[in-house]
Amino acid sequence: MARLSGYMNGGGLNPTEAAFLRRAASRLRLRDPQEPANAVANWLNDQGHRTVPGGLWRGETLTRTLSNPRMAGLDGNGEPIEGFGESVLTPGEYHELLQNLSERTTAAPPRDAYDYLATQGTSACGECGFDMSGARVNATAGPGYRCLPPTATRNSCGKVRMNADRLEPALAEEVLADLLRPGVHEKLLSLQADAREEVVRLRTHIDGADERFAALRSVRQSMVATAYKAAEKATKDDVKACRARVRFLEQITTVPIADAHDVVAWWNSAPRASQRGLVLLAVTKVYVLASGGGRGHDPHSRLRIEWRTDLA
């Protein structure tokens, strides 16, 4: 299970994440004027802050994260967790935030967060190349993909949108059709085997982190303080990057592609995470092109796909 934003794996506060979550919570606790959760999420994105998996913040994701009782060191019954340590929010701040969120009026009843097939770097704007984000045009609209508007720190164009119910079925059809092309299935099996081997290597490297940290600590007294801190940070960053890579690879190593024709039947009932794994295995990037033909325009013509099997 992914760690909770604001905290480190194994417990303890993540100072950087805790700081921006506290600022977000402060903005959400304001009553006059009341700031929409999506606006606060966009502000976090503009500042360069990301979710634990590395995606963009959305209003629903932000409020769900801050509504977790562990934000205030509380258990599911609202009781303090013994020995929890420093928390992102105080119990008072947490309860004030929950009260404010519960009093907010919305044009539509609360909805479950939509699980997008091709966000978090899989899809990009065909105009500017910036990653597409999952978003809804308004409270009553269905889920969609959009290129975020440009800001001082974001070089996006904000010109391209596409509804999820048009993009995702078209992408699925393209991926499944490509799987049946001669030679593609064998290449994907080879890519998947390579990914499994890389996962084994990375896990071995991660398991050796304690030994590397111990070796670094053993020479601490003979190192300049700044050099030691730099080496320690580099080691931590290396482990973090390896863990992120393992999470990515594990999405594609578990996709059952032993028989290409069986995959087509499997897709319709497969969990979203497994569908996403097949997409990640098959493509490097899906570019969403601007619409030129109105609502009835063929969604396939708006997708330009870079296939992994096209790579040398």
C-alpha angles and dihedrals in degrees: 000000000000117000121255114261110253095037137077125241107274094021137294131101123291098217097202096049093040090055096054093041090054091051090048091049091050091055092047091051091059112109102182106066099015112212119213115243091234090056091053090047091051089049090055091049092049089053090055097252118144140188120260093268089049098255131131120274119251127192093250093048092049096049091044091052095047091045091061106111090223087071083078097032092258131136126230091278093053094253122135113262109236113244093003094140127205114358133204092241133022115243089251093053091045095052092045089052093049091049092051093047092049091053095052114112118225132190091227135032117264114281133201113258112266116243104224120211100210112026130106094065100321095102128040138184112269090214103051105006094238116143115267118240129213109245145143122235090224141345094280098040125101123250117286146167122250142174104235119240115263121263136178090274100032123068096200124129102217091214104114129074133161131177115246092229088062102037100044100050090046091050091048091051091050093049094047092045091050090051089061095052114110112273097006096097092054091049091051091050088052092048090049092050090050089050091053091052091049091051090055091050093047094048090051089050091048092048088056093056094097090055092050092049090049091051090050092050091050091064096038094108092056094050132082108253094240091049091050093050091048091050092047092050092048090052092049092047090050092054091046092051091048092051091049090050091050091052089052095047094046089063091063101034093065098051108115103230100146089119116033095205092051090055091063091057092041094055097072094059099029120118114258092246090057092047089051089050092057091049091050090049094050103040139038096198140357113210115204111211126210116267115256103165109052129242096322094051115129106264091211090066090059094059125082109185129198106208123210089217090061090064118100 
